[in-house]
Amino acid sequence: MIWFFAWQEGNKVMIGDAQAGVAELRPEARYNQDAVLISSKFKLGVDILNVIAEAGPSACTTSYKAMETIDRFAWHMANVPGVEQVITLPTAAKIVNAGWNDGSIRWRVLPRDRDTLRQATQSFETDSGLLNADCSAIPVTVFTSDHQATTIDRVVAATKEFRTANNAYDETFAKKRDAAAKMAQDKGEDYVTDQVSFRLATGSLGVAAAINDTVREKEHFILYLLYAAVFVMCLVSFRDPRAALCILLPLVLVTELGHTLMVHLGIGMKINTLCVVALGVGIGVDYGIYIFARMREAMLQGKTLSESYFIALKTTGIAIFYTALTLAVGVAMWIFSVLKFQADMGILLTFMFIVNMLAAIIFLPALCRWLLRPREKDSFDAGHWHERPDPEHAGGLVPDEPLPEPD
């Protein structure tokens, strides 16, 4: 039941920031409060994503269709939940066109005539951020209310949806355009195209989206590599795959429980948190190795699994308990930090240190009973305790020296 619950809840962990505002700061921090105020009062935001519209040379003055496609894309993005405002060259050009016509709202449209389109766009300089020198790259600036992972995913998904529906993406568009423009120049002709390619993305949200995609792609791969390394090292040490599983499975369970805790605390999986989770796994595996090594030593001496377990508890178990307690108390002090990220990591590491210790003391022996000695009786048998142990059940080597005979 615990395993099923941990697996179901752990899969809900969010990739990226799970809360509005900067995750490193608490909600009451001045920066987070100011960001909320700016988004609510000014219909802008501190979080920006720029989609670069690649078009033909001088597209803003020669291609109404390209400008109209960019304008429709801006309208499409403005209606995405979480988007506060969208600014791009066609939007500004429509306002200028209305200004040339006494500010009439009826003229707030993109001119279809080239000369009129040139009149509406010629006053914009490259330092406005709305176009480049030859108008072949036109940024579409998207302001969002926050940089939560759900908001970023919606904006990116809406961009990809529009690109697919309008055939407005070609990864090699710039190369094809430059080659065609050079060929037309050699012939003494002007190159004009109405094609537009929307490229993702620059700005703070563009970087965050790329990071989230990488974490989403590599998260399980990193953990699987870590589990594989633990399994191989335990297999080399104890020479029994069942023994390696007895150590590895509690580690997997605690990791999923850690993901569950992240879901309930609203902690997103990012590069920083992924490293912390891997750190908790690396330290937590020590507990299982210590317990199993002491149990195996006792089993090689002819003890039953139950006797070996109690021997391990009286020796190694005490050391593990105090080690886990010391580490947990140390990182628990982070909880009182003014930095929210440090406080969250204090909670997460404290949880993983304590639960890894409990899993090594409780779950690992249960797995040993199930995998190593499922048919062994728990009662102490004085007539058989001296017998030579089964190397398969002992998790590896059989001692070279004969065991003493009973009295």
Salt bridges, closest charged atoms under 4 A:
GLU9 OE2 - LYS12 NZ 3.11
GLU9 OE1 - HIS264 NE2 3.54
ASP17 OD2 - HIS147 NE2 3.24
ASP17 OD1 - LYS270 NZ 2.90
GLU24 OE2 - LYS270 NZ 3.47
ASP34 OD2 - ARG30 NE 3.19
ASP47 OD1 - HIS147 ND1 3.06
GLU54 OE2 - ARG199 NH1 3.80
GLU68 OE2 - ARG72 NE 2.88
ASP71 OD2 - LYS94 NZ 3.24
ASP115 OD1 - ARG118 NH1 3.02
ASP153 OD2 - ARG216 NH2 3.61
ASP170 OD2 - LYS176 NZ 3.22
ASP178 OD1 - ARG177 NE 3.23
ASP186 OD2 - LYS182 NZ 3.56
ASP213 OD1 - ARG216 NH1 3.03
GLU217 OE2 - LYS218 NZ 3.97
GLU219 OE1 - HIS220 NE2 3.99
ASP240 OD2 - ARG242 NH2 3.23
GLU256 OE1 - HIS259 ND1 3.81
GLU297 OE1 - ARG294 NH1 3.56
ASP344 OD2 - LYS340 NZ 2.85
GLU376 OE1 - ARG369 NH1 3.50
GLU376 OE2 - ARG373 NH1 2.73
ASP378 OD1 - ARG369 NH2 2.40
ASP381 OD2 - HIS384 ND1 2.69
GLU387 OE2 - HIS384 NE2 3.80
ASP390 OD2 - HIS393 ND1 3.74
